[in-house]
Every structure is written in C-alpha cells, then in structure tokens.
Amino acid sequence: MEINNLLRMDGNIVFSIINERLRLECGSVSELVSRYELDEAELIEKMDEYGFHYDPLSNQFR
C-alpha cells in the first residue's frame, strides 16, 4: 500500500496506520512526514477532522 494514498482512506484506518508507523519506525510526526514525503499540515488537519490529536509524549495520535 502506498502511504501517500493514506489521507484518502477511512479515518480509523488512517489512525491505525499512522500510529503503527509512529510506534515502529518514526520518533516523531516530523520524521514520519519526512520519511513518507507527506505534508505535515495536511496530515495534522486531516487527523484533526477525524477527531485525533498528536500527543508528543506518547508519540501517537489519540
């Protein structure tokens, strides 16, 4: 699956995939967007629309 298509998917699927990548591969949202060439503002905005907010202490969206 192309992670670039991620922001077009269902919110719960996006939530799950993003948190999995944060947990297993990336130490921060900045590292995640850099690694997968995503737009950080777009990701944050989309996650906000789904009702999820990034918690830097746990390095995940909640």
PDB file of N, H, CA, C and O in Angstrom:
ATOM      1  N   MET A   1       0.835  -1.183   0.000  1.00  0.00           N
ATOM      2  CA  MET A   1       0.000   0.000   0.000  1.00  0.00           C
ATOM      3  C   MET A   1       0.875   1.240   0.000  1.00  0.00           C
ATOM      4  O   MET A   1       1.877   1.314   0.712  1.00  0.00           O
ATOM      5  N   GLU A   2       0.488   2.191  -0.794  1.00  0.00           N
ATOM      6  H   GLU A   2      -0.326   2.131  -1.372  1.00  0.00           H
ATOM      7  CA  GLU A   2       1.180   3.473  -0.834  1.00  0.00           C
ATOM      8  C   GLU A   2       0.702   4.333   0.322  1.00  0.00           C
ATOM      9  O   GLU A   2      -0.494   4.601   0.439  1.00  0.00           O
ATOM     10  N   ILE A   3       1.607   4.765   1.168  1.00  0.00           N
ATOM     11  H   ILE A   3       2.579   4.547   1.073  1.00  0.00           H
ATOM     12  CA  ILE A   3       1.214   5.604   2.288  1.00  0.00           C
ATOM     13  C   ILE A   3       0.741   6.971   1.798  1.00  0.00           C
ATOM     14  O   ILE A   3       0.013   7.661   2.512  1.00  0.00           O
ATOM     15  N   ASN A   4       1.143   7.372   0.592  1.00  0.00           N
ATOM     16  H   ASN A   4       1.734   6.811   0.012  1.00  0.00           H
ATOM     17  CA  ASN A   4       0.692   8.653   0.048  1.00  0.00           C
ATOM     18  C   ASN A   4      -0.814   8.665  -0.190  1.00  0.00           C
ATOM     19  O   ASN A   4      -1.423   9.735  -0.191  1.00  0.00           O
ATOM     20  N   ASN A   5      -1.422   7.515  -0.388  1.00  0.00           N
ATOM     21  H   ASN A   5      -0.928   6.646  -0.387  1.00  0.00           H
ATOM     22  CA  ASN A   5      -2.866   7.411  -0.557  1.00  0.00           C
ATOM     23  C   ASN A   5      -3.596   7.364   0.787  1.00  0.00           C
ATOM     24  O   ASN A   5      -4.825   7.331   0.836  1.00  0.00           O
ATOM     25  N   LEU A   6      -2.847   7.362   1.842  1.00  0.00           N
ATOM     26  H   LEU A   6      -1.848   7.389   1.803  1.00  0.00           H
ATOM     27  CA  LEU A   6      -3.372   7.207   3.185  1.00  0.00           C
ATOM     28  C   LEU A   6      -4.437   8.238   3.536  1.00  0.00           C
ATOM     29  O   LEU A   6      -5.451   7.890   4.143  1.00  0.00           O
ATOM     30  N   LEU A   7      -4.231   9.479   3.172  1.00  0.00           N
ATOM     31  H   LEU A   7      -3.408   9.762   2.680  1.00  0.00           H
ATOM     32  CA  LEU A   7      -5.146  10.534   3.591  1.00  0.00           C
ATOM     33  C   LEU A   7      -6.490  10.478   2.869  1.00  0.00           C
ATOM     34  O   LEU A   7      -7.384  11.270   3.166  1.00  0.00           O
ATOM     35  N   ARG A   8      -6.637   9.563   1.937  1.00  0.00           N
ATOM     36  H   ARG A   8      -5.910   8.920   1.696  1.00  0.00           H
ATOM     37  CA  ARG A   8      -7.925   9.383   1.241  1.00  0.00           C
ATOM     38  C   ARG A   8      -8.736   8.239   1.849  1.00  0.00           C
ATOM     39  O   ARG A   8      -9.862   7.984   1.422  1.00  0.00           O
ATOM     40  N   MET A   9      -8.177   7.554   2.833  1.00  0.00           N
ATOM     41  H   MET A   9      -7.262   7.761   3.180  1.00  0.00           H
ATOM     42  CA  MET A   9      -8.828   6.391   3.435  1.00  0.00           C
ATOM     43  C   MET A   9      -9.741   6.790   4.598  1.00  0.00           C
ATOM     44  O   MET A   9      -9.783   7.948   5.012  1.00  0.00           O
ATOM     45  N   ASP A  10     -10.457   5.809   5.100  1.00  0.00           N
ATOM     46  H   ASP A  10     -10.423   4.868   4.763  1.00  0.00           H
ATOM     47  CA  ASP A  10     -11.297   5.973   6.278  1.00  0.00           C
ATOM     48  C   ASP A  10     -10.453   6.433   7.469  1.00  0.00           C
ATOM     49  O   ASP A  10      -9.323   5.978   7.644  1.00  0.00           O
ATOM     50  N   GLY A  11     -10.998   7.324   8.275  1.00  0.00           N
ATOM     51  H   GLY A  11     -11.916   7.693   8.133  1.00  0.00           H
ATOM     52  CA  GLY A  11     -10.271   7.900   9.404  1.00  0.00           C
ATOM     53  C   GLY A  11      -9.713   6.903  10.386  1.00  0.00           C
ATOM     54  O   GLY A  11      -8.604   7.092  10.885  1.00  0.00           O
ATOM     55  N   ASN A  12     -10.444   5.846  10.679  1.00  0.00           N
ATOM     56  H   ASN A  12     -11.345   5.692  10.274  1.00  0.00           H
ATOM     57  CA  ASN A  12      -9.961   4.849  11.633  1.00  0.00           C
ATOM     58  C   ASN A  12      -8.795   4.049  11.073  1.00  0.00           C
ATOM     59  O   ASN A  12      -7.892   3.658  11.813  1.00  0.00           O
ATOM     60  N   ILE A  13      -8.814   3.810   9.781  1.00  0.00           N
ATOM     61  H   ILE A  13      -9.547   4.128   9.180  1.00  0.00           H
ATOM     62  CA  ILE A  13      -7.691   3.109   9.148  1.00  0.00           C
ATOM     63  C   ILE A  13      -6.451   4.001   9.152  1.00  0.00           C
ATOM     64  O   ILE A  13      -5.346   3.541   9.441  1.00  0.00           O
ATOM     65  N   VAL A  14      -6.645   5.276   8.830  1.00  0.00           N
ATOM     66  H   VAL A  14      -7.542   5.649   8.595  1.00  0.00           H
ATOM     67  CA  VAL A  14      -5.532   6.232   8.852  1.00  0.00           C
ATOM     68  C   VAL A  14      -4.940   6.308  10.255  1.00  0.00           C
ATOM     69  O   VAL A  14      -3.722   6.252  10.426  1.00  0.00           O
ATOM     70  N   PHE A  15      -5.800   6.434  11.249  1.00  0.00           N
ATOM     71  H   PHE A  15      -6.789   6.480  11.111  1.00  0.00           H
ATOM     72  CA  PHE A  15      -5.374   6.490  12.651  1.00  0.00           C
ATOM     73  C   PHE A  15      -4.505   5.281  13.003  1.00  0.00           C
ATOM     74  O   PHE A  15      -3.435   5.426  13.595  1.00  0.00           O
ATOM     75  N   SER A  16      -4.966   4.114  12.641  1.00  0.00           N
ATOM     76  H   SER A  16      -5.835   3.996  12.160  1.00  0.00           H
ATOM     77  CA  SER A  16      -4.257   2.879  12.947  1.00  0.00           C
ATOM     78  C   SER A  16      -2.894   2.814  12.255  1.00  0.00           C
ATOM     79  O   SER A  16      -1.889   2.491  12.889  1.00  0.00           O
ATOM     80  N   ILE A  17      -2.863   3.116  10.968  1.00  0.00           N
ATOM     81  H   ILE A  17      -3.679   3.378  10.453  1.00  0.00           H
ATOM     82  CA  ILE A  17      -1.615   3.032  10.210  1.00  0.00           C
ATOM     83  C   ILE A  17      -0.602   4.062  10.685  1.00  0.00           C
ATOM     84  O   ILE A  17       0.574   3.746  10.863  1.00  0.00           O
ATOM     85  N   ILE A  18      -1.059   5.298  10.890  1.00  0.00           N
ATOM     86  H   ILE A  18      -2.014   5.554  10.745  1.00  0.00           H
ATOM     87  CA  ILE A  18      -0.150   6.364  11.335  1.00  0.00           C
ATOM     88  C   ILE A  18       0.450   6.016  12.693  1.00  0.00           C
ATOM     89  O   ILE A  18       1.659   6.142  12.888  1.00  0.00           O
ATOM     90  N   ASN A  19      -0.382   5.581  13.629  1.00  0.00           N
ATOM     91  H   ASN A  19      -1.364   5.478  13.471  1.00  0.00           H
ATOM     92  CA  ASN A  19       0.149   5.230  14.952  1.00  0.00           C
ATOM     93  C   ASN A  19       1.082   4.031  14.895  1.00  0.00           C
ATOM     94  O   ASN A  19       2.053   3.971  15.649  1.00  0.00           O
ATOM     95  N   GLU A  20       0.805   3.082  14.019  1.00  0.00           N
ATOM     96  H   GLU A  20       0.016   3.131  13.407  1.00  0.00           H
ATOM     97  CA  GLU A  20       1.704   1.938  13.860  1.00  0.00           C
ATOM     98  C   GLU A  20       3.070   2.402  13.344  1.00  0.00           C
ATOM     99  O   GLU A  20       4.109   1.971  13.846  1.00  0.00           O
ATOM    100  N   ARG A  21       3.060   3.275  12.348  1.00  0.00           N
ATOM    101  H   ARG A  21       2.217   3.625  11.941  1.00  0.00           H
ATOM    102  CA  ARG A  21       4.328   3.784  11.798  1.00  0.00           C
ATOM    103  C   ARG A  21       5.078   4.606  12.838  1.00  0.00           C
ATOM    104  O   ARG A  21       6.303   4.530  12.924  1.00  0.00           O
ATOM    105  N   LEU A  22       4.349   5.393  13.629  1.00  0.00           N
ATOM    106  H   LEU A  22       3.354   5.455  13.560  1.00  0.00           H
ATOM    107  CA  LEU A  22       4.997   6.168  14.695  1.00  0.00           C
ATOM    108  C   LEU A  22       5.610   5.233  15.730  1.00  0.00           C
ATOM    109  O   LEU A  22       6.723   5.470  16.198  1.00  0.00           O
ATOM    110  N   ARG A  23       4.903   4.190  16.085  1.00  0.00           N
ATOM    111  H   ARG A  23       3.999   3.997  15.706  1.00  0.00           H
ATOM    112  CA  ARG A  23       5.377   3.261  17.115  1.00  0.00           C
ATOM    113  C   ARG A  23       6.582   2.454  16.640  1.00  0.00           C
ATOM    114  O   ARG A  23       7.527   2.246  17.400  1.00  0.00           O
ATOM    115  N   LEU A  24       6.553   1.999  15.392  1.00  0.00           N
ATOM    116  H   LEU A  24       5.785   2.167  14.774  1.00  0.00           H
ATOM    117  CA  LEU A  24       7.581   1.067  14.914  1.00  0.00           C
ATOM    118  C   LEU A  24       8.739   1.704  14.159  1.00  0.00           C
ATOM    119  O   LEU A  24       9.847   1.168  14.159  1.00  0.00           O
ATOM    120  N   GLU A  25       8.494   2.857  13.506  1.00  0.00           N
ATOM    121  H   GLU A  25       7.594   3.293  13.505  1.00  0.00           H
ATOM    122  CA  GLU A  25       9.504   3.373  12.587  1.00  0.00           C
ATOM    123  C   GLU A  25       9.966   4.803  12.849  1.00  0.00           C
ATOM    124  O   GLU A  25      11.098   5.152  12.515  1.00  0.00           O
ATOM    125  N   CYS A  26       9.118   5.632  13.436  1.00  0.00           N
ATOM    126  H   CYS A  26       8.198   5.349  13.708  1.00  0.00           H
ATOM    127  CA  CYS A  26       9.414   7.063  13.492  1.00  0.00           C
ATOM    128  C   CYS A  26       9.296   7.594  14.915  1.00  0.00           C
ATOM    129  O   CYS A  26       8.376   7.235  15.650  1.00  0.00           O
ATOM    130  N   GLY A  27      10.230   8.444  15.291  1.00  0.00           N
ATOM    131  H   GLY A  27      10.978   8.735  14.694  1.00  0.00           H
ATOM    132  CA  GLY A  27      10.249   9.009  16.629  1.00  0.00           C
ATOM    133  C   GLY A  27       9.416  10.265  16.791  1.00  0.00           C
ATOM    134  O   GLY A  27       9.291  10.789  17.898  1.00  0.00           O
ATOM    135  N   SER A  28       8.842  10.757  15.693  1.00  0.00           N
ATOM    136  H   SER A  28       8.944  10.332  14.793  1.00  0.00           H
ATOM    137  CA  SER A  28       8.025  11.969  15.752  1.00  0.00           C
ATOM    138  C   SER A  28       7.212  12.104  14.472  1.00  0.00           C
ATOM    139  O   SER A  28       7.462  11.413  13.485  1.00  0.00           O
ATOM    140  N   VAL A  29       6.238  13.003  14.506  1.00  0.00           N
ATOM    141  H   VAL A  29       6.035  13.565  15.308  1.00  0.00           H
ATOM    142  CA  VAL A  29       5.446  13.278  13.304  1.00  0.00           C
ATOM    143  C   VAL A  29       6.348  13.865  12.224  1.00  0.00           C
ATOM    144  O   VAL A  29       6.199  13.540  11.046  1.00  0.00           O
ATOM    145  N   SER A  30       7.278  14.722  12.617  1.00  0.00           N
ATOM    146  H   SER A  30       7.399  14.986  13.574  1.00  0.00           H
ATOM    147  CA  SER A  30       8.196  15.323  11.638  1.00  0.00           C
ATOM    148  C   SER A  30       8.992  14.259  10.902  1.00  0.00           C
ATOM    149  O   SER A  30       9.172  14.345   9.687  1.00  0.00           O
ATOM    150  N   GLU A  31       9.465  13.267  11.623  1.00  0.00           N
ATOM    151  H   GLU A  31       9.318  13.197  12.610  1.00  0.00           H
ATOM    152  CA  GLU A  31      10.203  12.171  10.996  1.00  0.00           C
ATOM    153  C   GLU A  31       9.287  11.354  10.079  1.00  0.00           C
ATOM    154  O   GLU A  31       9.702  10.947   8.995  1.00  0.00           O
ATOM    155  N   LEU A  32       8.066  11.118  10.502  1.00  0.00           N
ATOM    156  H   LEU A  32       7.729  11.448  11.383  1.00  0.00           H
ATOM    157  CA  LEU A  32       7.104  10.367   9.697  1.00  0.00           C
ATOM    158  C   LEU A  32       6.813  11.071   8.384  1.00  0.00           C
ATOM    159  O   LEU A  32       6.865  10.448   7.324  1.00  0.00           O
ATOM    160  N   VAL A  33       6.506  12.367   8.439  1.00  0.00           N
ATOM    161  H   VAL A  33       6.464  12.873   9.300  1.00  0.00           H
ATOM    162  CA  VAL A  33       6.168  13.084   7.201  1.00  0.00           C
ATOM    163  C   VAL A  33       7.375  13.208   6.286  1.00  0.00           C
ATOM    164  O   VAL A  33       7.234  13.201   5.063  1.00  0.00           O
ATOM    165  N   SER A  34       8.555  13.320   6.871  1.00  0.00           N
ATOM    166  H   SER A  34       8.669  13.326   7.864  1.00  0.00           H
ATOM    167  CA  SER A  34       9.772  13.386   6.070  1.00  0.00           C
ATOM    168  C   SER A  34      10.044  12.044   5.381  1.00  0.00           C
ATOM    169  O   SER A  34      10.361  12.002   4.192  1.00  0.00           O
ATOM    170  N   ARG A  35       9.920  10.972   6.123  1.00  0.00           N
ATOM    171  H   ARG A  35       9.663  11.006   7.089  1.00  0.00           H
ATOM    172  CA  ARG A  35      10.191   9.637   5.588  1.00  0.00           C
ATOM    173  C   ARG A  35       9.223   9.266   4.464  1.00  0.00           C
ATOM    174  O   ARG A  35       9.627   8.661   3.471  1.00  0.00           O
ATOM    175  N   TYR A  36       7.951   9.627   4.619  1.00  0.00           N
ATOM    176  H   TYR A  36       7.624  10.119   5.426  1.00  0.00           H
ATOM    177  CA  TYR A  36       6.943   9.230   3.646  1.00  0.00           C
ATOM    178  C   TYR A  36       6.517  10.362   2.717  1.00  0.00           C
ATOM    179  O   TYR A  36       5.538  10.241   1.980  1.00  0.00           O
ATOM    180  N   GLU A  37       7.262  11.458   2.761  1.00  0.00           N
ATOM    181  H   GLU A  37       8.057  11.557   3.359  1.00  0.00           H
ATOM    182  CA  GLU A  37       7.022  12.610   1.884  1.00  0.00           C
ATOM    183  C   GLU A  37       5.566  13.068   1.927  1.00  0.00           C
ATOM    184  O   GLU A  37       4.925  13.259   0.894  1.00  0.00           O
ATOM    185  N   LEU A  38       5.065  13.239   3.149  1.00  0.00           N
ATOM    186  H   LEU A  38       5.587  13.084   3.988  1.00  0.00           H
ATOM    187  CA  LEU A  38       3.722  13.743   3.372  1.00  0.00           C
ATOM    188  C   LEU A  38       3.786  15.213   3.750  1.00  0.00           C
ATOM    189  O   LEU A  38       4.830  15.704   4.180  1.00  0.00           O
ATOM    190  N   ASP A  39       2.686  15.906   3.592  1.00  0.00           N
ATOM    191  H   ASP A  39       1.838  15.507   3.242  1.00  0.00           H
ATOM    192  CA  ASP A  39       2.591  17.291   4.026  1.00  0.00           C
ATOM    193  C   ASP A  39       2.134  17.286   5.488  1.00  0.00           C
ATOM    194  O   ASP A  39       1.038  16.818   5.799  1.00  0.00           O
ATOM    195  N   GLU A  40       2.979  17.809   6.379  1.00  0.00           N
ATOM    196  H   GLU A  40       3.869  18.189   6.126  1.00  0.00           H
ATOM    197  CA  GLU A  40       2.679  17.740   7.808  1.00  0.00           C
ATOM    198  C   GLU A  40       1.394  18.479   8.160  1.00  0.00           C
ATOM    199  O   GLU A  40       0.586  17.973   8.938  1.00  0.00           O
ATOM    200  N   ALA A  41       1.196  19.661   7.603  1.00  0.00           N
ATOM    201  H   ALA A  41       1.853  20.073   6.971  1.00  0.00           H
ATOM    202  CA  ALA A  41      -0.013  20.437   7.896  1.00  0.00           C
ATOM    203  C   ALA A  41      -1.262  19.690   7.439  1.00  0.00           C
ATOM    204  O   ALA A  41      -2.280  19.687   8.131  1.00  0.00           O
ATOM    205  N   GLU A  42      -1.178  19.059   6.274  1.00  0.00           N
ATOM    206  H   GLU A  42      -0.351  19.061   5.712  1.00  0.00           H
ATOM    207  CA  GLU A  42      -2.319  18.299   5.749  1.00  0.00           C
ATOM    208  C   GLU A  42      -2.624  17.096   6.638  1.00  0.00           C
ATOM    209  O   GLU A  42      -3.789  16.802   6.909  1.00  0.00           O
ATOM    210  N   LEU A  43      -1.583  16.402   7.090  1.00  0.00           N
ATOM    211  H   LEU A  43      -0.638  16.641   6.870  1.00  0.00           H
ATOM    212  CA  LEU A  43      -1.772  15.252   7.975  1.00  0.00           C
ATOM    213  C   LEU A  43      -2.416  15.683   9.286  1.00  0.00           C
ATOM    214  O   LEU A  43      -3.390  15.075   9.729  1.00  0.00           O
ATOM    215  N   ILE A  44      -1.881  16.719   9.903  1.00  0.00           N
ATOM    216  H   ILE A  44      -1.089  17.213   9.543  1.00  0.00           H
ATOM    217  CA  ILE A  44      -2.416  17.209  11.178  1.00  0.00           C
ATOM    218  C   ILE A  44      -3.871  17.648  11.004  1.00  0.00           C
ATOM    219  O   ILE A  44      -4.723  17.345  11.840  1.00  0.00           O
ATOM    220  N   GLU A  45      -4.146  18.362   9.917  1.00  0.00           N
ATOM    221  H   GLU A  45      -3.454  18.608   9.238  1.00  0.00           H
ATOM    222  CA  GLU A  45      -5.509  18.830   9.651  1.00  0.00           C
ATOM    223  C   GLU A  45      -6.464  17.659   9.454  1.00  0.00           C
ATOM    224  O   GLU A  45      -7.569  17.659   9.997  1.00  0.00           O
ATOM    225  N   LYS A  46      -6.046  16.671   8.687  1.00  0.00           N
ATOM    226  H   LYS A  46      -5.149  16.671   8.246  1.00  0.00           H
ATOM    227  CA  LYS A  46      -6.894  15.505   8.416  1.00  0.00           C
ATOM    228  C   LYS A  46      -7.155  14.723   9.704  1.00  0.00           C
ATOM    229  O   LYS A  46      -8.286  14.310   9.957  1.00  0.00           O
ATOM    230  N   MET A  47      -6.132  14.520  10.505  1.00  0.00           N
ATOM    231  H   MET A  47      -5.213  14.856  10.299  1.00  0.00           H
ATOM    232  CA  MET A  47      -6.312  13.800  11.765  1.00  0.00           C
ATOM    233  C   MET A  47      -7.229  14.585  12.700  1.00  0.00           C
ATOM    234  O   MET A  47      -8.029  13.993  13.425  1.00  0.00           O
ATOM    235  N   ASP A  48      -7.118  15.909  12.687  1.00  0.00           N
ATOM    236  H   ASP A  48      -6.468  16.389  12.098  1.00  0.00           H
ATOM    237  CA  ASP A  48      -7.996  16.758  13.488  1.00  0.00           C
ATOM    238  C   ASP A  48      -9.451  16.589  13.038  1.00  0.00           C
ATOM    239  O   ASP A  48     -10.357  16.527  13.870  1.00  0.00           O
ATOM    240  N   GLU A  49      -9.672  16.514  11.733  1.00  0.00           N
ATOM    241  H   GLU A  49      -8.936  16.564  11.057  1.00  0.00           H
ATOM    242  CA  GLU A  49     -11.020  16.294  11.199  1.00  0.00           C
ATOM    243  C   GLU A  49     -11.593  14.971  11.700  1.00  0.00           C
ATOM    244  O   GLU A  49     -12.796  14.865  11.938  1.00  0.00           O
ATOM    245  N   TYR A  50     -10.745  13.975  11.857  1.00  0.00           N
ATOM    246  H   TYR A  50      -9.768  14.062  11.663  1.00  0.00           H
ATOM    247  CA  TYR A  50     -11.175  12.674  12.348  1.00  0.00           C
ATOM    248  C   TYR A  50     -11.346  12.660  13.870  1.00  0.00           C
ATOM    249  O   TYR A  50     -11.861  11.697  14.437  1.00  0.00           O
ATOM    250  N   GLY A  51     -10.907  13.742  14.524  1.00  0.00           N
ATOM    251  H   GLY A  51     -10.488  14.525  14.064  1.00  0.00           H
ATOM    252  CA  GLY A  51     -11.034  13.845  15.979  1.00  0.00           C
ATOM    253  C   GLY A  51      -9.820  13.357  16.743  1.00  0.00           C
ATOM    254  O   GLY A  51      -9.908  13.104  17.945  1.00  0.00           O
ATOM    255  N   PHE A  52      -8.682  13.219  16.066  1.00  0.00           N
ATOM    256  H   PHE A  52      -8.611  13.424  15.090  1.00  0.00           H
ATOM    257  CA  PHE A  52      -7.459  12.742  16.707  1.00  0.00           C
ATOM    258  C   PHE A  52      -6.440  13.871  16.784  1.00  0.00           C
ATOM    259  O   PHE A  52      -6.309  14.673  15.859  1.00  0.00           O
ATOM    260  N   HIS A  53      -5.724  13.921  17.897  1.00  0.00           N
ATOM    261  H   HIS A  53      -5.831  13.270  18.649  1.00  0.00           H
ATOM    262  CA  HIS A  53      -4.720  14.957  18.108  1.00  0.00           C
ATOM    263  C   HIS A  53      -3.414  14.297  18.510  1.00  0.00           C
ATOM    264  O   HIS A  53      -3.405  13.310  19.245  1.00  0.00           O
ATOM    265  N   TYR A  54      -2.314  14.847  18.025  1.00  0.00           N
ATOM    266  H   TYR A  54      -2.321  15.649  17.428  1.00  0.00           H
ATOM    267  CA  TYR A  54      -0.994  14.266  18.295  1.00  0.00           C
ATOM    268  C   TYR A  54      -0.547  14.576  19.711  1.00  0.00           C
ATOM    269  O   TYR A  54      -0.624  15.719  20.162  1.00  0.00           O
ATOM    270  N   ASP A  55      -0.080  13.553  20.407  1.00  0.00           N
ATOM    271  H   ASP A  55      -0.017  12.625  20.040  1.00  0.00           H
ATOM    272  CA  ASP A  55       0.498  13.684  21.744  1.00  0.00           C
ATOM    273  C   ASP A  55       1.982  13.366  21.622  1.00  0.00           C
ATOM    274  O   ASP A  55       2.352  12.204  21.453  1.00  0.00           O
ATOM    275  N   PRO A  56       2.846  14.394  21.707  1.00  0.00           N
ATOM    276  CA  PRO A  56       4.280  14.143  21.534  1.00  0.00           C
ATOM    277  C   PRO A  56       4.898  13.292  22.647  1.00  0.00           C
ATOM    278  O   PRO A  56       5.907  12.624  22.420  1.00  0.00           O
ATOM    279  N   LEU A  57       4.310  13.307  23.835  1.00  0.00           N
ATOM    280  H   LEU A  57       3.490  13.850  24.019  1.00  0.00           H
ATOM    281  CA  LEU A  57       4.863  12.499  24.929  1.00  0.00           C
ATOM    282  C   LEU A  57       4.735  11.001  24.665  1.00  0.00           C
ATOM    283  O   LEU A  57       5.639  10.227  24.982  1.00  0.00           O
ATOM    284  N   SER A  58       3.619  10.604  24.088  1.00  0.00           N
ATOM    285  H   SER A  58       2.885  11.232  23.830  1.00  0.00           H
ATOM    286  CA  SER A  58       3.434   9.190  23.765  1.00  0.00           C
ATOM    287  C   SER A  58       3.753   8.889  22.300  1.00  0.00           C
ATOM    288  O   SER A  58       3.758   7.730  21.883  1.00  0.00           O
ATOM    289  N   ASN A  59       4.021   9.946  21.520  1.00  0.00           N
ATOM    290  H   ASN A  59       4.018  10.887  21.858  1.00  0.00           H
ATOM    291  CA  ASN A  59       4.329   9.830  20.087  1.00  0.00           C
ATOM    292  C   ASN A  59       3.230   9.073  19.353  1.00  0.00           C
ATOM    293  O   ASN A  59       3.489   8.132  18.603  1.00  0.00           O
ATOM    294  N   GLN A  60       1.991   9.512  19.591  1.00  0.00           N
ATOM    295  H   GLN A  60       1.780  10.277  20.200  1.00  0.00           H
ATOM    296  CA  GLN A  60       0.881   8.912  18.878  1.00  0.00           C
ATOM    297  C   GLN A  60      -0.301   9.868  18.838  1.00  0.00           C
ATOM    298  O   GLN A  60      -0.383  10.824  19.610  1.00  0.00           O
ATOM    299  N   PHE A  61      -1.205   9.587  17.926  1.00  0.00           N
ATOM    300  H   PHE A  61      -1.139   8.811  17.299  1.00  0.00           H
ATOM    301  CA  PHE A  61      -2.442  10.342  17.860  1.00  0.00           C
ATOM    302  C   PHE A  61      -3.446   9.670  18.799  1.00  0.00           C
ATOM    303  O   PHE A  61      -3.498   8.445  18.908  1.00  0.00           O
ATOM    304  N   ARG A  62      -4.224  10.490  19.459  1.00  0.00           N
ATOM    305  H   ARG A  62      -4.182  11.485  19.370  1.00  0.00           H
ATOM    306  CA  ARG A  62      -5.250   9.977  20.389  1.00  0.00           C
ATOM    307  C   ARG A  62      -6.566  10.625  20.098  1.00  0.00           C
ATOM    308  O   ARG A  62      -7.559  10.333  20.766  1.00  0.00           O
TER     309      ARG A  62
END
